[in-house]
């Protein structure tokens, strides 16, 4: 059972990391939070490599 708890904690951390990355880069933070929820740590590199919103 402890392994399941570790995986849940890693998934929750991934949500916050994706959300924070998108927020700092001007992206859709809510969308990337959901991607972190659905894909876990696999979403983090995609959040890093997505194009930032252009500053006008």
Protein Blocks (a to p, Z undefined) as FASTA:
>chain_A
ZZmmmmmmmmmmmmmmmmmmmmmnopafklmmmmmmmnmmmlmmmmmmpccdddZZ
